[in-house]
């Protein structure tokens, strides 16, 4: 497996392959950039088809964390850990401790936190073997879980996008299709419902859909139908690379604003969305609420200060949208340039 010639390799500072025979751990830790500070990023556990798919995810996600922290004005770099395995079947305390030992060996260059397939409880287990773990603060508003802050930041960003593209100051009557209603998608649905939006949801786990339908009156749709719904906003909150050659022709939404990482399969798909006059909200900008919350947990900041910082996501996006309109350039290009000014 070649790393340096990999399509997603972007001058990453370090890529560590971690294997523990006793526990069956197979993981990859990617450190993209530490110019602004230690590379903080979540630990994802997923049943990847093969090692190359896992490496692809680690490289893309770690790069996204660098850009995310830079645009959120945080003293952090970008990193990511991915564990190859089914979190519902293969996860054990011993496997998590083994990962913690590998993280400790990196001596603070990488700091982990929860992500898809892991939880605050998992981070506490990892933390038994390393000091470089975040999002486990006791007594915080969310109990250490950054997903409510991620959801709130996504809600703030979605409102900014609707105002820019649709000219509406509120979300009453706005139709939103949410792809994925796990931790972040569930909290986002709650904010949207309170704001008067009409919700359409899908998820690969039926119990997640049932919860949002029962609590927020959402309409359940099949996963393959979510792209083509006649809605105002499409909110991807599951896995990445879902904006691709297959899905773009199906879209009818005017705005894409969701919490999923790496939504664009390639940068060219961002250009195509711009040509289609669909307002794409750069994912690493809108979903920065979680990393902001974790930063304030690490620095013992207040919940109130953290939420004020999260609300600045709307202002950052408004600037990106305005520049995009004035320069007739895609939003993801504008966002990348702003971030690169801060970390290079």
ChimeraX attribute file (.defattr): number of C-alpha atoms within 10 A of each C-alpha:
attribute: neighborCount
match mode: 1-to-1
recipient: residues
	/A:1	8
	/A:2	8
	/A:3	14
	/A:4	12
	/A:5	9
	/A:6	13
	/A:7	11
	/A:8	17
	/A:9	19
	/A:10	15
	/A:11	12
	/A:12	19
	/A:13	12
	/A:14	14
	/A:15	20
	/A:16	14
	/A:17	13
	/A:18	18
	/A:19	17
	/A:20	13
	/A:21	9
	/A:22	9
	/A:23	17
	/A:24	16
	/A:25	22
	/A:26	19
	/A:27	25
	/A:28	25
	/A:29	27
	/A:30	28
	/A:31	32
	/A:32	30
	/A:33	27
	/A:34	20
	/A:35	16
	/A:36	18
	/A:37	18
	/A:38	19
	/A:39	27
	/A:40	33
	/A:41	32
	/A:42	27
	/A:43	28
	/A:44	26
	/A:45	23
	/A:46	18
	/A:47	16
	/A:48	16
	/A:49	10
	/A:50	9
	/A:51	14
	/A:52	14
	/A:53	12
	/A:54	22
	/A:55	26
	/A:56	15
	/A:57	24
	/A:58	28
	/A:59	28
	/A:60	21
	/A:61	27
	/A:62	27
	/A:63	28
	/A:64	24
	/A:65	28
	/A:66	30
	/A:67	27
	/A:68	28
	/A:69	28
	/A:70	26
	/A:71	23
	/A:72	22
	/A:73	14
	/A:74	16
	/A:75	16
	/A:76	26
	/A:77	29
	/A:78	31
	/A:79	34
	/A:80	30
	/A:81	34
	/A:82	27
	/A:83	27
	/A:84	23
	/A:85	20
	/A:86	13
	/A:87	16
	/A:88	12
	/A:89	8
	/A:90	15
	/A:91	20
	/A:92	16
	/A:93	12
	/A:94	15
	/A:95	21
	/A:96	22
	/A:97	22
	/A:98	24
	/A:99	28
	/A:100	23
	/A:101	17
	/A:102	19
	/A:103	26
	/A:104	19
	/A:105	11
	/A:106	16
	/A:107	12
	/A:108	17
	/A:109	20
	/A:110	28
	/A:111	27
	/A:112	27
	/A:113	30
	/A:114	27
	/A:115	22
	/A:116	17
	/A:117	18
	/A:118	20
	/A:119	21
	/A:120	19
	/A:121	14
	/A:122	19
	/A:123	25
	/A:124	21
	/A:125	21
	/A:126	26
	/A:127	23
	/A:128	13
	/A:129	18
	/A:130	24
	/A:131	16
	/A:132	20
	/A:133	27
	/A:134	25
	/A:135	29
	/A:136	24
	/A:137	17
	/A:138	10
	/A:139	8
	/A:140	14
	/A:141	14
	/A:142	16
	/A:143	12
	/A:144	23
	/A:145	24
	/A:146	27
	/A:147	27
	/A:148	21
	/A:149	27
	/A:150	26
	/A:151	28
	/A:152	27
	/A:153	29
	/A:154	35
	/A:155	29
	/A:156	23
	/A:157	30
	/A:158	28
	/A:159	19
	/A:160	26
	/A:161	25
	/A:162	22
	/A:163	15
	/A:164	18
	/A:165	15
	/A:166	13
	/A:167	10
	/A:168	14
	/A:169	11
	/A:170	14
	/A:171	19
	/A:172	14
	/A:173	12
	/A:174	18
	/A:175	20
	/A:176	28
	/A:177	29
	/A:178	29
	/A:179	27
	/A:180	25
	/A:181	26
	/A:182	21
	/A:183	19
	/A:184	25
	/A:185	30
	/A:186	23
	/A:187	21
	/A:188	27
	/A:189	28
	/A:190	18
	/A:191	18
	/A:192	22
	/A:193	19
	/A:194	11
	/A:195	16
	/A:196	14
	/A:197	19
	/A:198	21
	/A:199	24
	/A:200	25
	/A:201	27
	/A:202	26
	/A:203	22
	/A:204	14
	/A:205	11
	/A:206	11
	/A:207	12
	/A:208	18
	/A:209	22
	/A:210	19
	/A:211	15
	/A:212	24
	/A:213	17
	/A:214	10
	/A:215	12
	/A:216	18
	/A:217	15
	/A:218	23
	/A:219	16
	/A:220	19
	/A:221	17
	/A:222	12
	/A:223	13
	/A:224	9
	/A:225	11
	/A:226	24
	/A:227	24
	/A:228	16
	/A:229	18
	/A:230	15
	/A:231	20
	/A:232	20
	/A:233	26
	/A:234	27
	/A:235	28
	/A:236	25
	/A:237	27
	/A:238	23
	/A:239	14
	/A:240	18
	/A:241	15
	/A:242	19
	/A:243	21
	/A:244	16
	/A:245	12
	/A:246	10
	/A:247	13
	/A:248	16
	/A:249	13
	/A:250	13
	/A:251	22
	/A:252	17
	/A:253	20
	/A:254	21
	/A:255	25
	/A:256	25
	/A:257	28
	/A:258	33
	/A:259	36
	/A:260	23
	/A:261	24
	/A:262	20
	/A:263	26
	/A:264	20
	/A:265	14
	/A:266	13
	/A:267	12
	/A:268	12
	/A:269	18
	/A:270	24
	/A:271	18
	/A:272	15
	/A:273	22
	/A:274	19
	/A:275	13
	/A:276	14
	/A:277	13
	/A:278	18
	/A:279	24
	/A:280	23
	/A:281	29
	/A:282	29
	/A:283	26
	/A:284	28
	/A:285	30
	/A:286	30
	/A:287	31
	/A:288	26
	/A:289	32
	/A:290	26
	/A:291	27
	/A:292	24
	/A:293	27
	/A:294	24
	/A:295	20
	/A:296	19
	/A:297	21
	/A:298	14
	/A:299	8
	/A:300	11
	/A:301	13
	/A:302	13
	/A:303	15
	/A:304	11
	/A:305	12
	/A:306	19
	/A:307	17
	/A:308	10
	/A:309	18
	/A:310	26
	/A:311	19
	/A:312	16
	/A:313	25
	/A:314	21
	/A:315	13
	/A:316	18
	/A:317	24
	/A:318	18
	/A:319	13
	/A:320	22
	/A:321	26
	/A:322	14
	/A:323	16
	/A:324	19
	/A:325	14
	/A:326	9
	/A:327	10
	/A:328	11
	/A:329	15
	/A:330	25
	/A:331	23
	/A:332	24
	/A:333	15
	/A:334	18
	/A:335	25
	/A:336	18
	/A:337	11
	/A:338	16
	/A:339	19
	/A:340	13
	/A:341	10
	/A:342	15
	/A:343	19
	/A:344	9
